[in-house]
Amino acid sequence: MPTTWKKNNTTLVPGDTVYHVLYGREWLGIVLEVEKITGNFLKNRIRALVYMVPGTEYEFYFDKAFSRKVGQRRGWVTTNWLVKYKPDEK
């Protein structure tokens, strides 16, 4: 089980702040865990357990999403949808 994920010279590790490629910077979460998916059509992909930042527009994203919810404001997202947040980018 990996604890990091690397793509395009960017590494995601627990504690990183990320946003969703489709929803933009308003979708803001913190990576809690990174793991490899096994056993279904998504096998050999990596997913991240994300905690949504309270007070943001999508803080209750996992209440409505089709992804795997793991409690309030937490759920799994495949890492191909996530971008590491860098505050100095515009």
C-alpha positions in Angstrom: 0.0 0.0 0.0 1.7 3.2 -1.1 1.7 6.3 1.1 2.6 8.6 -1.7 1.5 9.1 -5.3 3.6 10.8 -8.0 2.5 12.2 -11.3 4.0 14.9 -13.5 6.7 15.6 -11.0 4.1 16.1 -8.3 3.9 13.9 -5.2 0.7 13.6 -3.1 1.3 12.6 0.5 -1.0 12.6 3.6 -1.4 16.2 4.7 -1.3 17.8 1.3 -4.1 20.2 0.3 -5.7 19.3 -3.0 -8.5 20.5 -5.4 -10.6 18.6 -7.9 -9.7 19.0 -11.6 -13.4 19.4 -12.6 -14.6 21.6 -9.7 -11.6 23.9 -9.4 -10.1 25.5 -6.3 -13.5 25.9 -4.6 -13.3 22.1 -4.1 -10.7 22.0 -1.4 -9.6 19.0 0.6 -6.8 17.5 2.7 -5.3 14.1 1.8 -5.5 11.7 4.8 -4.3 8.5 3.1 -3.2 7.2 -0.3 -3.7 3.6 -1.4 -3.7 1.4 -4.4 -7.1 0.1 -5.7 -7.3 -3.7 -6.2 -9.9 -6.1 -7.4 -12.3 -4.3 -9.7 -12.4 -2.4 -13.0 -10.3 0.4 -11.4 -7.5 -2.0 -10.4 -3.9 -0.6 -10.6 -5.2 2.9 -9.9 -4.4 5.0 -6.9 -7.0 6.7 -4.7 -6.8 9.2 -1.8 -8.9 9.5 1.3 -9.8 13.2 1.3 -11.2 15.4 4.1 -13.1 18.4 2.8 -12.1 21.7 4.3 -15.0 23.1 6.4 -16.4 26.4 5.2 -15.6 25.8 1.5 -18.2 25.6 -1.2 -18.0 21.8 -1.5 -17.5 20.9 2.2 -20.4 18.4 1.9 -19.4 17.0 -1.5 -19.3 13.4 -0.2 -22.9 13.6 1.1 -24.1 13.9 -2.6 -21.3 12.3 -4.6 -21.3 8.8 -6.1 -17.8 8.2 -4.6 -17.1 6.1 -1.5 -18.1 8.2 1.5 -16.3 7.5 4.8 -18.1 9.6 7.3 -19.0 13.3 7.3 -16.8 15.3 4.9 -14.5 12.4 4.1 -14.4 10.1 1.1 -12.2 8.3 -1.5 -11.3 10.0 -4.8 -9.0 8.5 -7.5 -5.9 10.5 -7.7 -6.2 11.3 -11.4 -8.9 13.8 -10.4 -6.8 15.6 -7.8 -4.3 18.5 -8.2 -2.0 19.6 -5.4 -3.0 23.0 -4.2 -0.2 25.6 -4.5 -1.3 29.0 -3.0 1.0 31.0 -5.2 -0.7 29.7 -8.4 -3.5 31.7 -10.1 
